[in-house]
Amino acid sequence: MVKSREDNQSAQAPDQQDFESALAQLEALVARMESGALPLEQALQAYEQGVELAQLCQRKLDLAQEQVSVLQGNLLRPLSGDEAEGES
């Protein structure tokens, strides 16, 4: 049996997937579920996998938000007198 790209991505450890591939996989799952063509058992499995992908995406977004906050905290602080004079 030949595995599809989607199967290969889902076989990866969840945290090894990047945000974009996890989101693309989630969107593909949603489209399959919305088509109404999945039997009940497959739809339940797809839903379960979708929840895991959504949680992964949320963790990745939370981490990115933390990184942005740290960067903003370091870059958007007022300059002290010594630092301001050194940049002239």
Short mmCIF file of the C-alpha atoms (twelve columns), coordinates in Angstrom:
data_MODEL
# 
_entry.id   MODEL 
# 
loop_
_atom_site.group_PDB 
_atom_site.id 
_atom_site.type_symbol 
_atom_site.label_atom_id 
_atom_site.label_alt_id 
_atom_site.label_comp_id 
_atom_site.label_asym_id 
_atom_site.label_seq_id 
_atom_site.Cartn_x 
_atom_site.Cartn_y 
_atom_site.Cartn_z 
_atom_site.pdbx_PDB_model_num 
ATOM 1  C CA . MET A 1  0.000   0.000  0.000  1 
ATOM 2  C CA . VAL A 2  1.381   3.404  -0.996 1 
ATOM 3  C CA . LYS A 3  1.216   6.096  1.662  1 
ATOM 4  C CA . SER A 4  0.090   9.547  0.668  1 
ATOM 5  C CA . ARG A 5  1.982   12.688 1.641  1 
ATOM 6  C CA . GLU A 6  -0.711  13.361 4.234  1 
ATOM 7  C CA . ASP A 7  -0.148  9.933  5.803  1 
ATOM 8  C CA . ASN A 8  3.582   10.584 5.956  1 
ATOM 9  C CA . GLN A 9  3.024   13.921 7.673  1 
ATOM 10 C CA . SER A 10 0.683   12.405 10.230 1 
ATOM 11 C CA . ALA A 11 3.260   9.684  10.929 1 
ATOM 12 C CA . GLN A 12 5.740   12.345 12.078 1 
ATOM 13 C CA . ALA A 13 5.940   13.117 15.763 1 
ATOM 14 C CA . PRO A 14 3.398   15.932 16.205 1 
ATOM 15 C CA . ASP A 15 5.837   18.549 17.504 1 
ATOM 16 C CA . GLN A 16 8.215   17.893 14.583 1 
ATOM 17 C CA . GLN A 17 5.667   19.236 12.104 1 
ATOM 18 C CA . ASP A 18 5.967   22.879 11.267 1 
ATOM 19 C CA . PHE A 19 2.983   25.186 11.568 1 
ATOM 20 C CA . GLU A 20 2.378   25.495 7.844  1 
ATOM 21 C CA . SER A 21 2.282   21.747 7.146  1 
ATOM 22 C CA . ALA A 22 0.076   21.093 10.179 1 
ATOM 23 C CA . LEU A 23 -2.319  23.846 9.078  1 
ATOM 24 C CA . ALA A 24 -2.405  22.527 5.497  1 
ATOM 25 C CA . GLN A 25 -3.135  19.040 6.793  1 
ATOM 26 C CA . LEU A 26 -5.887  20.408 9.043  1 
ATOM 27 C CA . GLU A 27 -7.448  22.309 6.143  1 
ATOM 28 C CA . ALA A 28 -7.394  19.151 3.995  1 
ATOM 29 C CA . LEU A 29 -9.086  17.185 6.796  1 
ATOM 30 C CA . VAL A 30 -11.773 19.833 7.174  1 
ATOM 31 C CA . ALA A 31 -12.429 19.792 3.429  1 
ATOM 32 C CA . ARG A 32 -12.758 15.995 3.442  1 
ATOM 33 C CA . MET A 33 -15.121 16.116 6.401  1 
ATOM 34 C CA . GLU A 34 -17.204 18.919 4.900  1 
ATOM 35 C CA . SER A 35 -17.604 16.955 1.671  1 
ATOM 36 C CA . GLY A 36 -19.744 14.449 3.561  1 
ATOM 37 C CA . ALA A 37 -18.095 11.542 1.739  1 
ATOM 38 C CA . LEU A 38 -16.427 10.009 4.807  1 
ATOM 39 C CA . PRO A 39 -18.068 7.078  6.560  1 
ATOM 40 C CA . LEU A 40 -18.808 7.701  10.240 1 
ATOM 41 C CA . GLU A 41 -15.752 5.825  11.558 1 
ATOM 42 C CA . GLN A 42 -13.392 7.683  9.239  1 
ATOM 43 C CA . ALA A 43 -15.059 10.982 10.064 1 
ATOM 44 C CA . LEU A 44 -14.487 10.346 13.775 1 
ATOM 45 C CA . GLN A 45 -10.831 9.507  13.142 1 
ATOM 46 C CA . ALA A 46 -10.455 12.623 11.008 1 
ATOM 47 C CA . TYR A 47 -12.053 14.704 13.759 1 
ATOM 48 C CA . GLU A 48 -9.657  13.271 16.333 1 
ATOM 49 C CA . GLN A 49 -6.682  13.984 14.109 1 
ATOM 50 C CA . GLY A 50 -8.031  17.466 13.425 1 
ATOM 51 C CA . VAL A 51 -8.234  18.239 17.139 1 
ATOM 52 C CA . GLU A 52 -4.609  17.156 17.558 1 
ATOM 53 C CA . LEU A 53 -3.521  19.285 14.599 1 
ATOM 54 C CA . ALA A 54 -5.472  22.283 15.898 1 
ATOM 55 C CA . GLN A 55 -3.790  21.911 19.293 1 
ATOM 56 C CA . LEU A 56 -0.379  21.678 17.620 1 
ATOM 57 C CA . CYS A 57 -1.078  24.812 15.597 1 
ATOM 58 C CA . GLN A 58 -2.198  26.639 18.743 1 
ATOM 59 C CA . ARG A 59 0.986   25.616 20.595 1 
ATOM 60 C CA . LYS A 60 3.102   26.861 17.677 1 
ATOM 61 C CA . LEU A 61 1.180   30.163 17.594 1 
ATOM 62 C CA . ASP A 62 1.529   30.577 21.367 1 
ATOM 63 C CA . LEU A 63 5.283   30.017 21.101 1 
ATOM 64 C CA . ALA A 64 5.557   32.530 18.273 1 
ATOM 65 C CA . GLN A 65 3.567   35.070 20.315 1 
ATOM 66 C CA . GLU A 66 5.921   34.587 23.269 1 
ATOM 67 C CA . GLN A 67 8.916   35.138 20.993 1 
ATOM 68 C CA . VAL A 68 7.379   38.309 19.555 1 
ATOM 69 C CA . SER A 69 6.643   39.583 23.073 1 
ATOM 70 C CA . VAL A 70 10.249  38.990 24.128 1 
ATOM 71 C CA . LEU A 71 11.532  40.780 21.033 1 
ATOM 72 C CA . GLN A 72 9.170   43.700 21.579 1 
ATOM 73 C CA . GLY A 73 10.205  43.894 25.214 1 
ATOM 74 C CA . ASN A 74 13.857  44.122 24.230 1 
ATOM 75 C CA . LEU A 75 13.390  46.508 21.315 1 
ATOM 76 C CA . LEU A 76 10.661  48.800 22.570 1 
ATOM 77 C CA . ARG A 77 12.161  49.817 25.871 1 
ATOM 78 C CA . PRO A 78 13.163  53.438 26.395 1 
ATOM 79 C CA . LEU A 79 16.837  54.221 25.882 1 
ATOM 80 C CA . SER A 80 18.807  55.344 28.901 1 
ATOM 81 C CA . GLY A 81 20.911  58.484 28.587 1 
ATOM 82 C CA . ASP A 82 24.143  56.534 27.991 1 
ATOM 83 C CA . GLU A 83 22.642  54.406 25.209 1 
ATOM 84 C CA . ALA A 84 21.062  57.408 23.475 1 
ATOM 85 C CA . GLU A 85 24.398  59.315 23.442 1 
ATOM 86 C CA . GLY A 86 26.276  56.296 22.058 1 
ATOM 87 C CA . GLU A 87 24.044  56.135 18.985 1 
ATOM 88 C CA . SER A 88 24.553  59.771 17.896 1 
# 
